[in-house]
Amino acid sequence: MATENKKLTTYWTIQTKAKWDQAQKLGYLVGDFSFIDEDYKEPYHWMMAQMKKRIPHYGGEYPVWLWTERPDLRESGYLERGEQGVLLMVELHFNTVLLSDFQAWHMVLNNSYMSLEEEDDEVYNLEEIRKSWELIFELNQLKASEMWGEPHHLQGVTGKIKTGQIDVMKEFKAR
């Protein structure tokens, strides 16, 4: 990898072993619609619309989820218990990744209004709720907010990752 290019940032992604095997055959890794829980398809499409709006040259692929820090594979919840997985370290141009706060993303998943302050009893319409979700990308505002504070985990999404952009692979069995 070209480490002299200052625009490259290191990210981590967890994939199933089967997905990694497929990526090696294709020469690239993309998100997979079939892995999305039925309840989360609308939030994923919302995220893809945000990617289209915010990532230059994004091709409309389902997102590949990234972490800004190496995940602790001793923790559970990354894959189904007992499933074979791989931890991949990738270096991507910063402008090909859309960062958000992991906890704030749950406001989108739960179809809830996203606020930086203690919520009042106001009833929000669907348009206001969806517009509020864009705050998940406002990391400095979240950090300054008493309600949210310092992001605990930053996550990112990107479109296609070429296998040549992957530096490290570690196989593991999900807990």
N, C-alpha and C positions, 0 to 999 in steps of 0.2 A: 504494500500500500504506500501511497505517496504521502508520507508524514510531513513533508515539507510544505504541503498545501495547508495554509492556516485556516481555510474555510471548512475543513473536515472536523467533525465532532464524533466521538465514540458513543455508541448506543448499544443496548443489549435487547435481544428478543428471545422469547421462549417459543419453540415450535414443537409439534409432535415429530417423532422420528419419521413417520410416514410422509409428513409434509416436507421435511428436510430432504428425504430421498427423492421426492417429486421435484423439488427445486433444483437438485443437482442434475437431474435429467433435462429439465427445461432450461437451466442456466440462469434462473431468477426465482425469487420468492415473492409471492403476492398473497394478500389475504384471501380467505376462502368463505364464501357465502354459506356453505353447508355447516360451518362451525358456529354460526350465529344463532343463539337462542331465539325462538319465535318472538318472545317479548321484547327483544332488543333490536329487531330489524329496523324499526323506524329511527331509533337513536343512531344506529350505524349509518343509515342513509343521510341523516342530518349531519353527522361528522364528515361524510364524504362530500357533501355540499360545501361544508366549511373548508375542506381541503382544496376543493376546486377554486374557491374564492381566495384562499390564502397561500397556496403553494404554486409557484410558477411551474408550468409544464406538467402538472399532475395529470395523469392519463385516465382517471376514473376507476382505477382498480379498487377492490375492497382493501381496507387499510391493513397494513402490517403494524402491529402494536409494538412499541419500543419503550424501554426504560432508560433514564439518564444515568442510573447507577446500577451496578451489577446486582441482580436479584439473588437473594439467599435461597439456594435450592433446598435447604433444610426445612423451609417453610412449606405449608400446603397451599393449595388453591390455584396453582398455576395451570395444572392440567388435571384430568380425572385421576383419582388415586390409582396407582399401579401402572399408569400409562408411560410408555417409553417416550422421553422427550430429549430435546437438545437445547442447549444454551448457546446462542450465537452472539459474537461481538462483531459489530459492523461499524464502519466509518462512512458517514454520509455528509454531504454538504448541508450546512445548517439551514439553508433555505429550501431544502426538500423535506423537512420535518416540521410538523405542526405540534408544538408543545402545549400541554394542558395539565392542570392539577388533577391527580387521580381521584381524590375525594370529591372535588367539585364535579367531576364527570358523572358521579352518581346522581346528581340533580337532574341531568339529562336522562340517564337510564330510568329514573323514577318519575319522569315527566313532571318535575317539581319546579317551582319558581326559584331562580337563583338570585340571591341577594347578598350584598356586602355588609348589611346591617341586620340587626334583629328584625325579623319580619313582623309586620303588623297584621291586622285582621282583614286587610284589603283582599278582595277577590280579583284575581288576574285572569284575563282571557287567554286563550291559547296563543294568540299572536304575541302578547306580552311575555308569556312564559318562554316561548321559543327564542325571542329576542334576548331575554335575560341569560339564556344559556351561553351566549357569547362571552360572558364574564369568565368562563373557565379558562380562557386563553389569556386573560389579563393578569398575569402572574404578579406584577408589581402592585396592582390594586388589591389582589387577594392577600398579599403579604402585609400590606398596610391595614387591612381590615381586622378589627377586633374579633369578628366572628370567625374568620378563616385563619389569619396569621400566616406564619411561615409554611409553605407547602411541604407536606411530609414526603410525598413521592411525586416526582414529575414523570409524566408519561408522554409519549409522542406517537404520532402516526405518520406513515409515509405510504407511498404507492409501491412500486416495484423496486426490489433490491436485487441487484445482480450478484450472483454467487461470488464473483471476483471481489466484491466489496466486503466479504465476510472474512474476518481474521482468525477467529478462534471458535472451536466447536467443542462442547463438552456434553457427552451423553449422560442422562440421569433417568431415574425412575421416580415418577411423581409420588409425593406423600399424601 
